[in-house]
Amino acid sequence: MPPSDPTASDPTASDPTAPSARAEDLEWVSPYRPETDRAMARKGLRRVRLLDHMTRTLPVGPAERRNAAPLPVRPFRSGVDDEGLLRVNNRAFPWHPDQRDWDRDRLRARLAEPWVDPDGILLHEGPDGTIDGFCWTRVHPGEGDRPATGEIFLIAVDPERHGTGLGRGVVLAGLDHLAERGLTVAVLYVEADNGAAIRLYERLGFRVDHREAAYAPVGPAAAMMDR
Ligand SMILES: CC(C)(COP(=O)(O)OP(=O)(O)OC[C@H]1O[C@@H](n2cnc3c(N)ncnc32)[C@H](O)[C@@H]1OP(=O)(O)O)[C@@H](O)C(=O)NCCC(=O)NCCS
């Protein structure tokens, strides 16, 4: 399945609202193989992004969730939770080519896209009521022989809360949300060098299905897109 959006989980579509996303300059290859780099180099292109496409089946069984109680989450309320979600996003993603430095306009534009369901954006609040983590899910309807899939589109935890189990909790909440909607396959895209997220996903039973790579012309434009 091709990626669906130019954020952390969706790199192929162009996003006119993204100041740093030069999707039109990127050539995506799927599945990626190491030998692809050499072939693309001959065309004057070098690899600037590499994503793991991971999948698992749903629902998540009790043993996989270590019999832990579900994390309390609530759905996103448009216009009310914007600042809280942006705060966590920007604190969690200062390094991410598409996800860093989001502002209200960028979030509004994303929320206005037809596929977005605010009920599928699950927020966790800390003891003082501040949003400290979220899991944004997305449903991809089936087409022909291809079954519907539920995507873990975007997750973030406030850095102050990293390592406390919150990431695991919000992803589980997202997977449960997707399973309740009848989905039996979960998918996600993650930067191949995002060790923390990959470890989290692996511990939740996700496995790499294939890799996808983006290439840009060698030169200043490529340097801008690299990180
Ligand atoms: C990825 C992220 C959500 C993890 O959140 P977290 O609350 O720190 O993770 P948890 O405490 O729930 O840890 C879950 C598992 O991941 C592992 N993990 C988390 N951070 C890790 C790290 N830096 N290195 C190695 N493993 C790590 C934990 O060991 C844990 O494994 P366990 O099941 O054996 O206990 C968080 O680092 C984050 O917000 N990162 C920035 C945003 C991002 O990268 N999102 C993913 C791309 S969409």
The ligand as an ORCA input file, in Angstrom:
! r2SCAN-3c Opt
* xyz 0 1
  C       8.279      6.908     20.258
  C       7.666      7.469     21.547
  C       6.186      7.727     21.314
  C       7.834      6.437     22.664
  O       7.091      6.917     23.778
  P       7.472      6.474     25.274
  O       6.346      6.899     26.139
  O       8.825      6.974     25.622
  O       7.530      4.884     25.133
  P       7.199      3.810     26.269
  O       7.732      4.309     27.582
  O       5.768      3.463     26.207
  O       8.080      2.584     25.777
  C       7.516      1.586     24.957
  C       8.577      0.596     24.543
  O       9.474      1.246     23.639
  C      10.799      1.177     24.138
  N      11.458      2.469     23.978
  C      10.922      3.686     24.192
  N      11.858      4.635     23.984
  C      12.986      3.979     23.644
  C      14.309      4.394     23.310
  N      14.659      5.690     23.302
  N      15.223      3.454     23.003
  C      14.890      2.141     22.992
  N      13.670      1.677     23.313
  C      12.742      2.592     23.634
  C      10.673      0.904     25.625
  O      11.777      0.199     26.099
  C       9.411      0.130     25.732
  O       9.695     -1.223     25.532
  P       9.087     -2.302     26.543
  O       7.787     -2.698     25.896
  O      10.076     -3.355     26.532
  O       8.891     -1.650     27.859
  C       8.380      8.781     21.987
  O       9.775      8.545     22.022
  C       8.105      9.969     21.090
  O       7.139     10.693     21.268
  N       8.979     10.184     20.123
  C       8.865     11.314     19.207
  C       7.700     11.133     18.253
  C       7.884      9.913     17.381
  O       8.999      9.541     17.038
  N       6.762      9.279     16.996
  C       6.803      8.085     16.185
  C       6.728      8.385     14.735
  S       5.054      8.621     14.199
*
